[in-house]
Amino acid sequence: MSAMQSDYSGFRLLLVHAHPDDETINNGATMAMYASLGADVTLITCTRGEEGEVLVPELSHLASTQSDELGAHRIVELANAMKKLGIEDHRFLGDGDEIFRDSGMMGTDQNSNPNVFWQADVEHAADLVAKVIDEVKPHVLVTYDEIGGYGHPDHIQAHKVAMRASEKSKWQISKIYWNTLPKSVIAEGIEKLKGTGTDFFGAESVDDIPFAADDSLVTTVIDGNKFVDAKMEAMKAHRTQIALDGPFFALSNNLGLQVWGNEYYRLVKGLKAQPFNSEGREMDLFAGISK
C-alpha cells in the first residue's frame, strides 16, 4: 500500500465475471481496496449462476434439478458480498433487457439450451458490455484469459465478450488485465494442505491445476492484505457456493490470509508502469494512467 496513491478519485475500474462469487474469489481484495481509496468500481456479472452446486444442505431444494430458484438466491448473495466489499455499482449483463442463463460445465445438457450464456451471440453480448464501457468509461478492465481460467464455458464466453466489447466501444480502455494465479503460489498451497485432510480441488501437484500460470506470465500483483478480512466476509456471503470447511478456507488456515490478500494479474493491453516490486511486477492496476 505504501507504493500506491492515497486517493484514486476519478479512476475507474470495470470487471467482467461469469457468475456470482467469481468476482470475490479472484478480485475481492482489489475491488475493496480501490473502492475504499475513491475509485469507481463497476462489476458486470454475466449470469446468475443457476447451475451452481448448492453446498448448503438446507438450501438444496434451490438447485436447477429441483425448484430451479438458485439464480434468484445468488442475486441476494452477490448483493450481500458487494456490501462487504464496498461496491455499489454491480449489474447483470443484459439486466432489464434479457437474462443469460448459467451454462453449466462443458459438455453437459445445459450447454445446448438456447438461453445459456455459452449459446449467446458474442457480438450481441459484446454490444451490451460496450454500452456499459461507454457509460462508465473505465481506465482498466479485468476479466479472464482465453480459456476462462479453468475451461468453464461461461468464463470462456465472458473473456470473448469482454475483449470484443473493448474493441467495439467508443471509449478506449487504457489497460486490460486477465486474472491469473502463479504456479509458485498454488504449489505452496498444495504442499501446505497435504496431510490436513483437505486437498486443493483434488490436485496432487500444481500441474493438475488448469488455472495455475507460469510465474513469467504474471505481470502484476495487488497487495490487498488490509482488505482481506472484507474479502473473506464476502466469500462467506456466497454461502451456497463456498464451503467454510472447503479448500479456499483451508488454504487460508494453512498459508495465512495473505494467500487471498495478494491478487495476481496478467497485463494484456497497455504498458507496465512503476511502482514495481522486487520481482519486477506492477503493484497498481492504474500505474501509468492519467485521469
Legacy VTK file of the C-alpha trace (Angstrom):
# vtk DataFile Version 3.0
C-alpha trace
ASCII
DATASET POLYDATA
POINTS 291 float
0.000 0.000 0.000
2.870 2.376 0.678
3.784 2.290 -3.025
0.307 3.381 -4.068
-1.505 6.675 -4.110
-3.777 7.666 -1.255
-6.588 8.956 -3.456
-7.950 7.242 -6.559
-10.916 9.540 -7.077
-11.572 9.852 -10.807
-10.079 6.468 -11.663
-12.490 3.826 -12.941
-12.275 0.024 -12.894
-14.593 -2.415 -14.713
-14.674 -6.150 -14.023
-16.494 -8.719 -16.183
-17.230 -12.026 -14.461
-19.256 -15.122 -15.286
-21.138 -15.961 -12.074
-21.755 -14.512 -8.617
-18.737 -15.415 -6.383
-16.167 -15.302 -9.218
-15.530 -11.638 -8.514
-14.836 -12.161 -4.821
-12.540 -15.162 -5.264
-10.489 -13.501 -7.985
-10.606 -9.798 -7.172
-12.300 -9.212 -3.820
-9.350 -7.527 -2.121
-8.535 -5.461 -5.225
-12.114 -4.268 -5.521
-12.405 -3.384 -1.847
-9.067 -1.585 -1.828
-9.672 0.627 -4.838
-13.243 1.411 -3.774
-12.007 2.475 -0.334
-9.441 4.774 -1.975
-12.089 6.559 -4.026
-12.017 4.744 -7.369
-15.259 3.957 -9.174
-15.586 0.174 -9.380
-18.194 -1.445 -11.647
-18.925 -5.167 -11.789
-20.740 -6.914 -14.639
-21.873 -10.465 -13.856
-22.859 -12.363 -16.994
-25.160 -14.983 -15.434
-26.918 -15.610 -12.155
-25.198 -18.949 -11.604
-28.334 -21.068 -11.838
-26.401 -24.314 -12.392
-24.088 -23.969 -9.405
-23.725 -26.781 -6.896
-25.587 -25.996 -3.668
-23.222 -26.621 -0.756
-25.750 -25.812 1.986
-27.959 -28.900 2.635
-30.974 -26.936 3.837
-30.930 -24.969 0.562
-30.512 -27.968 -1.745
-34.079 -27.518 -2.956
-32.962 -24.392 -4.842
-30.879 -26.423 -7.311
-31.721 -26.395 -11.005
-32.697 -30.056 -10.763
-35.331 -29.189 -8.143
-37.105 -25.825 -7.804
-34.568 -24.023 -10.015
-34.507 -20.974 -7.744
-30.759 -20.821 -7.158
-30.274 -17.912 -9.538
-32.599 -15.663 -7.556
-30.872 -16.703 -4.337
-27.433 -15.938 -5.738
-28.560 -12.442 -6.700
-29.029 -11.805 -2.991
-25.712 -13.461 -2.125
-23.932 -11.220 -4.612
-25.585 -8.095 -3.232
-24.526 -9.074 0.293
-20.977 -9.778 -0.856
-20.742 -6.415 -2.597
-21.803 -4.666 0.610
-18.869 -6.338 2.360
-16.503 -5.075 -0.347
-17.996 -1.586 -0.502
-19.074 -1.907 -4.157
-22.215 -0.025 -5.125
-22.249 -0.431 -8.921
-22.844 -4.097 -9.696
-25.108 -5.191 -12.506
-26.009 -8.268 -14.537
-25.321 -8.447 -18.253
-28.453 -7.506 -20.146
-30.178 -6.623 -16.886
-33.557 -5.169 -17.771
-33.356 -6.423 -21.362
-32.642 -10.136 -21.179
-31.158 -12.769 -18.914
-28.326 -15.078 -19.881
-28.591 -18.377 -18.049
-25.685 -20.239 -16.471
-24.331 -22.748 -18.993
-23.104 -25.363 -16.557
-19.894 -27.289 -17.136
-18.602 -28.087 -20.611
-20.326 -30.996 -22.325
-23.433 -31.015 -20.139
-27.003 -30.943 -21.410
-27.363 -27.361 -20.211
-24.863 -26.183 -22.831
-27.389 -26.759 -25.601
-30.094 -24.627 -24.002
-30.542 -21.604 -26.325
-30.875 -19.290 -23.312
-27.497 -20.058 -21.758
-24.599 -17.648 -21.988
-22.470 -20.149 -23.901
-25.027 -20.052 -26.733
-25.287 -16.262 -26.770
-24.229 -14.356 -29.856
-20.829 -12.896 -28.956
-21.351 -9.740 -30.996
-24.704 -9.048 -29.368
-23.416 -9.710 -25.837
-20.345 -7.590 -26.584
-22.616 -4.720 -27.604
-24.241 -4.912 -24.167
-20.859 -4.735 -22.433
-19.680 -1.992 -24.788
-22.712 0.046 -23.772
-21.574 -0.168 -20.149
-17.998 0.695 -21.147
-19.188 3.816 -22.916
-21.293 4.702 -19.883
-18.738 4.275 -17.094
-15.574 4.932 -19.172
-13.218 2.600 -17.289
-9.476 3.155 -17.365
-8.914 -0.515 -16.520
-10.776 -3.708 -17.491
-10.336 -7.025 -15.662
-11.633 -10.341 -16.992
-10.484 -13.930 -17.667
-7.891 -15.355 -20.035
-8.766 -17.140 -23.256
-9.510 -20.456 -21.500
-11.577 -18.749 -18.835
-9.079 -19.746 -16.166
-10.143 -23.379 -16.000
-12.286 -24.049 -19.051
-15.796 -23.267 -17.821
-17.847 -22.239 -20.879
-19.241 -19.143 -19.173
-15.743 -17.977 -18.244
-14.543 -18.506 -21.795
-17.574 -16.641 -23.116
-17.050 -13.802 -20.635
-13.487 -13.459 -21.926
-14.641 -13.370 -25.550
-17.429 -10.902 -24.848
-15.339 -8.558 -22.692
-12.433 -8.468 -25.118
-14.713 -7.914 -28.111
-16.566 -5.184 -26.225
-13.277 -3.408 -25.591
-12.785 -3.308 -29.369
-16.326 -2.184 -30.166
-16.738 0.538 -27.543
-16.209 4.179 -28.379
-14.274 4.604 -25.133
-10.713 3.336 -25.308
-9.643 1.373 -22.226
-6.060 2.138 -21.229
-5.152 -1.198 -19.627
-6.682 -4.682 -19.758
-5.791 -7.434 -17.311
-6.604 -11.123 -17.125
-6.987 -12.841 -13.773
-4.228 -15.315 -13.038
-2.529 -17.198 -10.225
1.188 -18.073 -10.246
2.195 -21.716 -10.153
4.534 -20.980 -7.261
1.664 -19.790 -5.057
-0.554 -22.776 -5.922
2.323 -25.234 -5.435
2.996 -23.853 -1.965
-0.685 -24.156 -1.107
-0.925 -27.765 -2.258
2.099 -28.725 -0.183
0.762 -26.993 2.916
-2.600 -28.747 2.582
-1.124 -32.227 2.309
-1.833 -34.142 5.495
-4.539 -31.736 6.682
-7.450 -33.831 5.429
-8.399 -31.227 2.826
-6.932 -31.125 -0.657
-6.999 -28.315 -3.194
-9.701 -29.485 -5.624
-8.218 -32.987 -5.688
-4.859 -31.827 -7.033
-1.741 -33.829 -6.237
0.541 -31.250 -7.817
0.387 -27.816 -9.394
0.328 -29.476 -12.830
-3.194 -30.690 -12.017
-4.469 -27.105 -11.672
-5.578 -25.635 -15.030
-5.662 -22.040 -13.808
-2.103 -22.084 -12.456
0.027 -19.868 -14.715
3.754 -19.837 -15.272
5.185 -17.186 -12.998
6.739 -15.461 -16.007
3.242 -14.583 -17.303
2.233 -12.802 -14.102
2.891 -9.111 -14.642
1.073 -7.550 -11.718
0.260 -8.182 -8.075
-2.080 -6.169 -5.874
-1.312 -6.178 -2.164
-4.820 -6.077 -0.743
-3.960 -7.586 2.624
-5.527 -4.702 4.513
-8.805 -5.712 2.854
-8.545 -9.470 3.117
-10.992 -9.576 6.038
-13.599 -7.889 3.840
-12.844 -10.399 1.096
-13.296 -13.331 3.460
-16.620 -11.909 4.666
-17.706 -11.515 1.043
-16.717 -15.128 0.365
-18.863 -16.203 3.301
-21.780 -14.268 1.765
-21.632 -16.666 -1.196
-22.598 -19.464 1.154
-24.256 -21.768 -1.386
-21.010 -21.870 -3.385
-18.087 -21.575 -0.954
-17.887 -24.033 1.939
-16.366 -22.750 5.164
-14.569 -26.081 5.549
-13.602 -26.285 1.872
-10.291 -25.688 0.070
-10.480 -21.890 -0.008
-10.671 -21.512 3.752
-8.348 -24.479 4.338
-5.769 -22.688 2.231
-6.234 -19.582 4.353
-5.774 -21.540 7.566
-2.588 -23.185 6.357
-0.957 -20.408 4.353
-2.370 -17.445 6.207
-4.791 -14.893 4.836
-2.086 -13.387 2.626
-2.830 -16.072 0.045
-6.136 -14.280 -0.603
-4.895 -10.742 0.061
-2.412 -10.851 -2.801
-4.237 -10.909 -6.144
-2.413 -11.549 -9.392
-2.930 -10.321 -12.941
-1.564 -10.553 -16.458
-1.403 -7.286 -18.381
-2.536 -7.836 -21.996
-3.170 -4.261 -23.124
-1.198 -1.214 -22.096
2.280 -0.854 -20.663
3.673 -1.923 -17.323
4.491 1.037 -15.147
6.128 1.719 -11.812
5.942 1.048 -8.956
7.389 -2.466 -9.343
8.038 -4.966 -6.566
11.264 -6.924 -6.108
10.097 -9.453 -8.728
9.531 -6.746 -11.319
5.747 -6.904 -11.106
3.461 -3.913 -11.186
1.824 -3.050 -7.882
-1.004 -0.819 -9.153
-3.538 -1.540 -11.917
-3.746 2.182 -12.635
0.031 2.703 -12.828
0.961 4.923 -15.755
-2.614 6.110 -16.324
-3.652 9.757 -16.189
-7.191 10.625 -15.127
LINES 1 292
291 0 1 2 3 4 5 6 7 8 9 10 11 12 13 14 15 16 17 18 19 20 21 22 23 24 25 26 27 28 29 30 31 32 33 34 35 36 37 38 39 40 41 42 43 44 45 46 47 48 49 50 51 52 53 54 55 56 57 58 59 60 61 62 63 64 65 66 67 68 69 70 71 72 73 74 75 76 77 78 79 80 81 82 83 84 85 86 87 88 89 90 91 92 93 94 95 96 97 98 99 100 101 102 103 104 105 106 107 108 109 110 111 112 113 114 115 116 117 118 119 120 121 122 123 124 125 126 127 128 129 130 131 132 133 134 135 136 137 138 139 140 141 142 143 144 145 146 147 148 149 150 151 152 153 154 155 156 157 158 159 160 161 162 163 164 165 166 167 168 169 170 171 172 173 174 175 176 177 178 179 180 181 182 183 184 185 186 187 188 189 190 191 192 193 194 195 196 197 198 199 200 201 202 203 204 205 206 207 208 209 210 211 212 213 214 215 216 217 218 219 220 221 222 223 224 225 226 227 228 229 230 231 232 233 234 235 236 237 238 239 240 241 242 243 244 245 246 247 248 249 250 251 252 253 254 255 256 257 258 259 260 261 262 263 264 265 266 267 268 269 270 271 272 273 274 275 276 277 278 279 280 281 282 283 284 285 286 287 288 289 290
